[in-house]
Amino acid sequence: MTPTQLKAKVKNISREKEVDPQLVLRHFMMEKFLEKISESPYRENFVLKGGFLIGSKYGIENRTTKDIDTTLQEMKVTKETLTTVLNEIFSTPTKEGIQFEIQGMKETRETDYYPGFSLRVLAHLENMRPDFKVDVTTGDSIYPATITHSHKLMFEDRTIPLESYPTEQIIAEKLSATFDFLTDNSRGKDFYDLYTIPKMEKIDEKTLKDSVRNTFTRRGKTDPLKIYYEKDMDVLKNSHELKDTWKKYQKSNPYAASITYDETMDSISNLMEKVIHVEEKEQKLAYQRHQQMNREMER
């Protein structure tokens, strides 16, 4: 594929989806980056999460991103081993002639508690040099198990398999971040995702509760979920800072323009109420079983 051919395809998709052409081009390069991983022996080690996964599931006209978020599983990761693995995966160009170059790697500890690395990737296609960021975390606790997501390629009638976060874990991490950061939160994308995802697919409430409970506990929030909800939900709903954050996100992302801040908060509240209901029901059943055992022992 020549740069001229690629630019024409990008222009057509940009017009059709009403998405900025630079975001379309970056999306194409990122999916080709992920395709190289999917063809490598490390396919199951790299687990996709974040905005690219959400955009893949629901369409880039409904969710765009400027980077790739992934976590590594079943692999001890250091800067040296990650560099070796990436150099092996990207030693050859794609069939389109795209050569990926890892230009920088720095160690990070994300605000969501997982250590990892942030990479800057340059995509070479003749005289084209688009770049993007890849965040790689390690040590993520994923429940339920990862799934194989079939990503539909933008310009081809085929899919590629990508090991990915289950939907419940995506929601759980975004809920946990929301109740961690409270009003000190610039992640308008989380509010959008927590509004959009429940409208796009059916969520199993028991599985979601288990994922939320696991994620909250891992991040130091071990009390019943109801405590965090009752203490902080009104703070979130009434925050002027968060309302401003949402306005900024809407301005940068036209697909969010028709969604009010109150609607995002109602969705977050609804998700929390559902998992709280399941947790309290399970606690009640556990108490009843305990009481029954005590009565039987006293006989």
TAMOCOR-V868148 format. One record per residue. N is the residue number from 1. RES is the residue in one letter. SS is DSSP state (H for helix, E for strand, C for the rest). OMEGA is omega in radians with two decimals (none if undefined). Layout:
# TAMOCOR-V868148
n | res | ss | omega
N | RES | SS | OMEGA
N | RES | SS | OMEGA
This chain:
# TAMOCOR-V868148
n | res | ss | omega
1 | M | C | 3.12
2 | T | C | 3.07
3 | P | H | 3.13
4 | T | H | 3.11
5 | Q | H | -3.13
6 | L | H | -3.14
7 | K | H | 3.12
8 | A | H | 3.12
9 | K | H | 3.13
10 | V | H | -3.14
11 | K | H | -3.14
12 | N | H | 3.13
13 | I | H | 3.14
14 | S | H | 3.14
15 | R | H | -3.10
16 | E | H | -3.06
17 | K | H | -3.07
18 | E | C | 3.13
19 | V | C | 3.13
20 | D | C | -3.09
21 | P | H | 3.10
22 | Q | H | 3.09
23 | L | H | 3.10
24 | V | H | 3.12
25 | L | H | 3.14
26 | R | H | 3.11
27 | H | H | 3.12
28 | F | H | -3.13
29 | M | H | 3.14
30 | M | H | 3.13
31 | E | H | 3.07
32 | K | H | 3.02
33 | F | H | 3.14
34 | L | H | 3.09
35 | E | H | 3.09
36 | K | H | 3.09
37 | I | H | -3.10
38 | S | H | 3.14
39 | E | C | -3.04
40 | S | C | 3.07
41 | P | C | -3.08
42 | Y | C | -3.05
43 | R | C | -3.07
44 | E | C | 3.11
45 | N | C | 3.14
46 | F | E | -3.12
47 | V | E | -3.09
48 | L | E | 3.04
49 | K | E | 3.00
50 | G | H | -2.98
51 | G | H | -3.14
52 | F | H | 3.12
53 | L | H | -3.13
54 | I | H | 3.08
55 | G | H | 3.10
56 | S | H | -3.10
57 | K | H | -2.96
58 | Y | H | 3.12
59 | G | C | -3.10
60 | I | C | 3.06
61 | E | C | 3.13
62 | N | C | 3.13
63 | R | C | 3.08
64 | T | C | 3.11
65 | T | C | -3.14
66 | K | C | -3.11
67 | D | E | 3.08
68 | I | E | 3.03
69 | D | E | 3.14
70 | T | E | 3.03
71 | T | E | -3.13
72 | L | E | 3.09
73 | Q | C | 3.10
74 | E | C | 3.12
75 | M | C | 3.04
76 | K | C | -2.96
77 | V | C | 2.92
78 | T | C | 3.11
79 | K | H | -3.11
80 | E | H | -3.11
81 | T | H | 3.12
82 | L | H | 3.10
83 | T | H | 3.14
84 | T | H | -3.13
85 | V | H | -3.11
86 | L | H | 3.10
87 | N | H | 3.10
88 | E | H | -3.10
89 | I | H | -3.00
90 | F | C | 3.12
91 | S | C | 3.14
92 | T | C | 3.13
93 | P | C | 3.02
94 | T | C | 3.14
95 | K | C | 3.07
96 | E | C | -3.12
97 | G | C | 3.14
98 | I | C | 3.08
99 | Q | E | -3.14
100 | F | E | 3.14
101 | E | E | 3.07
102 | I | E | -3.02
103 | Q | E | -3.13
104 | G | E | 3.11
105 | M | E | 3.09
106 | K | E | 3.14
107 | E | E | -3.11
108 | T | E | 2.87
109 | R | E | -3.06
110 | E | C | 3.09
111 | T | C | 3.09
112 | D | C | 2.93
113 | Y | C | -3.07
114 | Y | C | 3.06
115 | P | E | 3.13
116 | G | E | -3.06
117 | F | E | 3.06
118 | S | E | -3.07
119 | L | E | 2.93
120 | R | E | -3.07
121 | V | E | 3.07
122 | L | E | 3.14
123 | A | E | -3.13
124 | H | E | 2.96
125 | L | E | -3.02
126 | E | C | -3.09
127 | N | C | 3.12
128 | M | E | -3.12
129 | R | C | 3.09
130 | P | C | 3.12
131 | D | E | 3.10
132 | F | E | -3.12
133 | K | E | 3.04
134 | V | E | 3.06
135 | D | E | -3.13
136 | V | E | 3.09
137 | T | E | 3.06
138 | T | E | 3.07
139 | G | C | 3.11
140 | D | C | 3.04
141 | S | C | -3.01
142 | I | C | 3.06
143 | Y | C | -0.10
144 | P | C | -3.05
145 | A | C | 3.10
146 | T | C | 3.12
147 | I | E | 3.02
148 | T | E | -3.13
149 | H | E | 3.10
150 | S | E | -3.13
151 | H | E | 3.10
152 | K | E | 3.14
153 | L | C | -3.01
154 | M | C | -3.04
155 | F | C | -3.13
156 | E | C | -3.14
157 | D | C | 3.10
158 | R | C | -3.14
159 | T | E | 3.02
160 | I | E | -3.14
161 | P | E | 3.12
162 | L | E | 3.04
163 | E | E | -2.94
164 | S | E | 3.00
165 | Y | C | 2.93
166 | P | C | -3.08
167 | T | H | -3.10
168 | E | H | 3.14
169 | Q | H | 3.06
170 | I | H | -3.14
171 | I | H | -3.09
172 | A | H | -3.12
173 | E | H | -3.14
174 | K | H | 3.04
175 | L | H | 3.14
176 | S | H | 3.12
177 | A | H | -3.14
178 | T | H | -3.12
179 | F | H | 2.99
180 | D | H | -3.03
181 | F | H | -3.08
182 | L | C | -3.06
183 | T | C | 3.11
184 | D | C | -2.97
185 | N | C | 3.12
186 | S | C | -3.03
187 | R | C | 3.08
188 | G | H | 3.14
189 | K | H | 3.11
190 | D | H | 3.11
191 | F | H | 3.12
192 | Y | H | -3.10
193 | D | H | -3.14
194 | L | H | 3.01
195 | Y | H | -2.98
196 | T | H | -3.00
197 | I | H | -3.14
198 | P | H | 3.11
199 | K | H | -3.07
200 | M | H | -3.12
201 | E | C | -3.13
202 | K | C | -3.10
203 | I | C | 3.07
204 | D | C | -3.00
205 | E | H | 3.12
206 | K | H | 3.13
207 | T | H | 3.12
208 | L | H | 3.12
209 | K | H | -3.14
210 | D | H | -3.14
211 | S | H | 3.12
212 | V | H | 3.14
213 | R | H | 3.14
214 | N | H | -3.10
215 | T | H | 3.10
216 | F | H | -3.11
217 | T | H | -3.13
218 | R | H | -3.13
219 | R | C | 3.00
220 | G | C | 3.13
221 | K | C | -2.99
222 | T | C | 3.12
223 | D | C | 3.04
224 | P | C | -3.07
225 | L | H | -3.12
226 | K | H | -3.11
227 | I | H | -3.13
228 | Y | H | -3.13
229 | Y | H | -3.08
230 | E | H | -3.12
231 | K | H | -2.91
232 | D | H | -3.04
233 | M | H | 3.13
234 | D | H | 3.07
235 | V | H | 3.13
236 | L | H | -3.08
237 | K | H | -3.01
238 | N | C | -3.05
239 | S | C | 3.07
240 | H | H | 3.11
241 | E | H | -3.13
242 | L | H | 3.07
243 | K | H | 3.08
244 | D | H | 3.08
245 | T | H | -3.14
246 | W | H | 3.11
247 | K | H | 3.12
248 | K | H | 3.12
249 | Y | H | 3.11
250 | Q | H | -3.11
251 | K | H | -3.11
252 | S | H | -3.05
253 | N | C | -3.05
254 | P | H | -3.13
255 | Y | H | 3.11
256 | A | H | -2.97
257 | A | C | -3.06
258 | S | C | -3.09
259 | I | C | -3.13
260 | T | C | 3.08
261 | Y | H | 3.14
262 | D | H | 3.12
263 | E | H | 3.10
264 | T | H | -3.13
265 | M | H | 3.09
266 | D | H | 3.13
267 | S | H | 3.09
268 | I | H | 3.12
269 | S | H | -3.13
270 | N | H | 3.11
271 | L | H | -3.14
272 | M | H | 3.13
273 | E | H | 3.13
274 | K | H | -3.11
275 | V | H | 3.07
276 | I | H | 3.12
277 | H | H | 3.14
278 | V | H | -3.12
279 | E | H | -3.13
280 | E | H | 3.09
281 | K | H | 3.12
282 | E | H | 3.12
283 | Q | H | 3.12
284 | K | H | 3.12
285 | L | H | 3.13
286 | A | H | 3.11
287 | Y | H | 3.13
288 | Q | H | 3.10
289 | R | H | 3.12
290 | H | H | 3.12
291 | Q | H | 3.12
292 | Q | H | 3.12
293 | M | H | 3.13
294 | N | H | 3.13
295 | R | H | -3.14
296 | E | H | 3.14
297 | M | H | -3.11
298 | E | H | -3.11
299 | R | C | none
